[in-house]
Amino acid sequence: MMNKNTNILIVGAGCFGTSTAYHLSQRGYTSIHVFDRYEPPSCEAASTDISKIIRSDYNEPLYAHMGIESIAAWQSWSMFRGLYHVPGWILSAANLSIPFVEGSIETCKRLGVQGLERLTPEQIRGRFSVVTGKLDGWNINVWNPTAGWAAAGKAVERMAGAAQQSGVEYVTGETRGYVRELILNEITQECKGVVTADGTKYEADLVILAAGAWSPSLLDTKGQLIAKGHSVAHIQLTPAETQHYAAMPIMDNLELGYFFPPQEDGIFKMAHSQFITNVQTTKSGITTSVPHTFIQTPEDGLPLEIEAKMRQNLRRVLPELADRPFCYTRLCWDTDTADRHFLVGPHPAYKRLFLATGGSAHGFKFLPVVGKYVTDMLEGTLDPEIVRQWQWRAGQDIKGKNLAHLDPEMELADLTGWKGRHIRERDHACKL
Ligand SMILES: Cc1cc2nc3c(=O)[nH]c(=O)nc-3n(C[C@H](O)[C@H](O)[C@H](O)COP(=O)(O)OP(=O)(O)OC[C@H]3O[C@@H](n4cnc5c(N)ncnc54)[C@H](O)[C@@H]3O)c2cc1C
C-alpha cells in the first residue's frame, strides 16, 4: 500500500515521467526522485521538440476524451502560458489509415467537438492559398479548428520546474542520472531500486519505468514495446517566407508525413510517418529495437531513402520547398505498443515495479494529464476499463483497431547512406 511518504523512484523525465512526478507531488507525496540521463528537457527525449500536435481526433473515445481534457489544460494552465498555439489542423490519410480518420470524425462529433469539416484537396487549396501542391494521396481530409501545437520541450521544462518546486528531486547526468539497470530480485520477485552508470545503488519502495523508447532495453517487456525512430527535418525560411507560410494549418497525412506552420524564427518542421526499428541485443541479453540517436552518434544522418520520401511528400503539399536544404535532421524515438494503447500498470511478476510508457507516437499531447491517470493507477482508483486497456498484455492477441500509422516499419540496417553521413557531407562541403 502506498502512503504519502512512500519512496518513489521514476526512471525517465519525459512526458510520462514528468507528468507523473508533478501529479504525485500535487497529491502530497513527499519522496519522489526522477532519474534522467539529461537535464530536463532531455535532449534525447521524444517529448523534447519545438512542436507537437495537440488534438482530440481519435477513433478511440478514451484518447478523444483525454485530448479534450488536455486541450483545456493547455489553454488555461498558467505554466503553459505562451506555449500553445491553435492554427487548426487537417488530418488526412492516403489508404491504410482511412478507417482511423473516419472513426475519428465519428468519435469527435459524438463528443461534441465543434467545427469539423471534410475537405477535398481543391477545398484545402481554396481555403489555404499557401498550399500549392496537388495533395495527391490526401484522399480523406478533415479540418479541425480546435487542434494546435505546443512548444513541447519548453512545456516539459516548465512542468519539471513546477514538480521541483513541489519537492520532487531530479537526479540527472550521464553518470548520476543514467540508469544502467533495475534491481530485480528473482527470489523475492520484487524490484528494489536501480543502479546508475556510476555504479550507485538507489533503493526505493516503488519504481516507475518511464524511459520512453529506452524502456524495452531496461526491462524485457516480452515484445510489447517496440522502439521506433521517426525521421524529422527542418528547413530555414527567410523572414518573408515565414510570414507567408504562417497562414498554413498543421497538415498531417498519417501515411504521407506532416508539416507545421513555421516557428517565429522561420524554422519549418516536417516529419515522416513511416518509422524505423533498430534491433539489437542489449548487454543484459534483451533482443529488442534500441534507439539510435544523433546525440549519441552525431556523425550519422537520415537514411537517403527516407529523405527522398520526405521530399516527395513535401512536393505533394508545398512543391516550392521540396528541394530546399535541411538545416537540421533528427531520428526521434518513441515506443509503440501493438494496439497503440499506453502501457501503464504494475509489472505482473515483480512487486513494486510499475510501467508508465508506450506513448505509441501520440503520447505528448497528454503531458498535462497523463500523470494524473498514472497516479490514479498507483492509488487503485483508475477506471477499471482504462486499467484493462493499459495493463501488461504480453501474449494477448492484439486487435489493431486504434492504429493511425499502419505502414510497416523499416529496419535501420537495411537503409543506406545514414552511417557517417554528416561527416561525409561536412568533408564534401569543405572541398568545394
Ligand atoms: C517525431 C515524433 C513526433 C511526435 N509527435 C507527436 C505529436 O505531435 N503529438 C503527440 O501527442 N505525440 C507525439 N509524439 C509521441 C510523443 O512524443 C511520445 O509518445 C511521448 O513524448 C513519449 O513520452 P515518454 O515520456 O514515454 O518518452 P520520452 O519523452 O522519450 O522520455 C523518456 C526519457 O527517459 C530518459 N531515459 C531513457 N533511458 C534512460 C535511462 N536508462 N536512465 C535515465 N533516463 C533515461 C530519456 O532521457 C528521456 O528523457 C511524437 C513522437 C515522435 C518521436
The ligand as an SDF file (V2000), in Angstrom:
LIG
                    3D

 53 58  0  0  0  0  0  0  0  0999 V2000
    8.9570   12.6380  -34.1240 C   0  0  0  0  0  0  0  0  0  0  0  0
    7.8460   12.4300  -33.1610 C   0  0  0  0  0  0  0  0  0  0  0  0
    6.7190   13.2140  -33.2640 C   0  0  0  0  0  0  0  0  0  0  0  0
    5.6680   13.0500  -32.3810 C   0  0  0  0  0  0  0  0  0  0  0  0
    4.6080   13.8890  -32.4950 N   0  0  0  0  0  0  0  0  0  0  0  0
    3.6430   13.8570  -31.5590 C   0  0  0  0  0  0  0  0  0  0  0  0
    2.6070   14.8170  -31.6110 C   0  0  0  0  0  0  0  0  0  0  0  0
    2.5750   15.6580  -32.5000 O   0  0  0  0  0  0  0  0  0  0  0  0
    1.6630   14.7750  -30.6380 N   0  0  0  0  0  0  0  0  0  0  0  0
    1.6910   13.8350  -29.6380 C   0  0  0  0  0  0  0  0  0  0  0  0
    0.8090   13.8320  -28.8050 O   0  0  0  0  0  0  0  0  0  0  0  0
    2.6740   12.9160  -29.5640 N   0  0  0  0  0  0  0  0  0  0  0  0
    3.6510   12.9110  -30.4980 C   0  0  0  0  0  0  0  0  0  0  0  0
    4.6640   12.0010  -30.4640 N   0  0  0  0  0  0  0  0  0  0  0  0
    4.6750   10.9860  -29.4050 C   0  0  0  0  0  0  0  0  0  0  0  0
    5.2060   11.5540  -28.1030 C   0  0  0  0  0  0  0  0  0  0  0  0
    6.2810   12.4170  -28.3500 O   0  0  0  0  0  0  0  0  0  0  0  0
    5.6140   10.4080  -27.1970 C   0  0  0  0  0  0  0  0  0  0  0  0
    4.5960    9.4320  -27.1050 O   0  0  0  0  0  0  0  0  0  0  0  0
    5.9180   10.9070  -25.7910 C   0  0  0  0  0  0  0  0  0  0  0  0
    6.6800   12.0840  -25.8250 O   0  0  0  0  0  0  0  0  0  0  0  0
    6.6470    9.8050  -25.0410 C   0  0  0  0  0  0  0  0  0  0  0  0
    6.9940   10.2930  -23.7660 O   0  0  0  0  0  0  0  0  0  0  0  0
    7.8700    9.3830  -22.7950 P   0  0  0  0  0  0  0  0  0  0  0  0
    7.9340   10.0800  -21.5180 O   0  0  0  0  0  0  0  0  0  0  0  0
    7.3490    7.9910  -22.8330 O   0  0  0  0  0  0  0  0  0  0  0  0
    9.2990    9.2620  -23.5060 O   0  0  0  0  0  0  0  0  0  0  0  0
   10.4310   10.3750  -23.7120 P   0  0  0  0  0  0  0  0  0  0  0  0
    9.8510   11.6970  -23.8840 O   0  0  0  0  0  0  0  0  0  0  0  0
   11.3250    9.8630  -24.7840 O   0  0  0  0  0  0  0  0  0  0  0  0
   11.1920   10.3610  -22.3370 O   0  0  0  0  0  0  0  0  0  0  0  0
   11.9800    9.2880  -21.9440 C   0  0  0  0  0  0  0  0  0  0  0  0
   13.0270    9.8500  -21.0010 C   0  0  0  0  0  0  0  0  0  0  0  0
   13.7540    8.7670  -20.4320 O   0  0  0  0  0  0  0  0  0  0  0  0
   15.1130    9.1420  -20.3470 C   0  0  0  0  0  0  0  0  0  0  0  0
   15.8720    7.9070  -20.2710 N   0  0  0  0  0  0  0  0  0  0  0  0
   15.9280    6.9170  -21.1850 C   0  0  0  0  0  0  0  0  0  0  0  0
   16.7090    5.9180  -20.7520 N   0  0  0  0  0  0  0  0  0  0  0  0
   17.1440    6.2850  -19.5320 C   0  0  0  0  0  0  0  0  0  0  0  0
   17.9800    5.6530  -18.5820 C   0  0  0  0  0  0  0  0  0  0  0  0
   18.4910    4.4350  -18.8040 N   0  0  0  0  0  0  0  0  0  0  0  0
   18.2470    6.3160  -17.4290 N   0  0  0  0  0  0  0  0  0  0  0  0
   17.7150    7.5490  -17.1920 C   0  0  0  0  0  0  0  0  0  0  0  0
   16.9100    8.1720  -18.0690 N   0  0  0  0  0  0  0  0  0  0  0  0
   16.6210    7.5430  -19.2230 C   0  0  0  0  0  0  0  0  0  0  0  0
   15.3440    9.9530  -21.6010 C   0  0  0  0  0  0  0  0  0  0  0  0
   16.4950   10.7920  -21.4840 O   0  0  0  0  0  0  0  0  0  0  0  0
   14.0450   10.7340  -21.6930 C   0  0  0  0  0  0  0  0  0  0  0  0
   14.1290   11.9580  -21.0110 O   0  0  0  0  0  0  0  0  0  0  0  0
    5.7320   12.0820  -31.3680 C   0  0  0  0  0  0  0  0  0  0  0  0
    6.8550   11.2720  -31.2500 C   0  0  0  0  0  0  0  0  0  0  0  0
    7.9170   11.4460  -32.1270 C   0  0  0  0  0  0  0  0  0  0  0  0
    9.1210   10.5700  -31.9650 C   0  0  0  0  0  0  0  0  0  0  0  0
  1  2  1  0
  2  3  1  0
  2 52  2  0
  3  4  2  0
  4  5  1  0
  4 50  1  0
  5  6  2  0
  6  7  1  0
  6 13  1  0
  7  8  2  0
  7  9  1  0
  9 10  1  0
 10 11  2  0
 10 12  1  0
 12 13  2  0
 13 14  1  0
 14 15  1  0
 14 50  1  0
 15 16  1  0
 16 17  1  0
 16 18  1  0
 18 19  1  0
 18 20  1  0
 20 21  1  0
 20 22  1  0
 22 23  1  0
 23 24  1  0
 24 25  2  0
 24 26  1  0
 24 27  1  0
 27 28  1  0
 28 29  2  0
 28 30  1  0
 28 31  1  0
 31 32  1  0
 32 33  1  0
 33 34  1  0
 33 48  1  0
 34 35  1  0
 35 36  1  0
 35 46  1  0
 36 37  1  0
 36 45  1  0
 37 38  2  0
 38 39  1  0
 39 40  1  0
 39 45  2  0
 40 41  1  0
 40 42  2  0
 42 43  1  0
 43 44  2  0
 44 45  1  0
 46 47  1  0
 46 48  1  0
 48 49  1  0
 50 51  2  0
 51 52  1  0
 52 53  1  0
M  END
$$$$
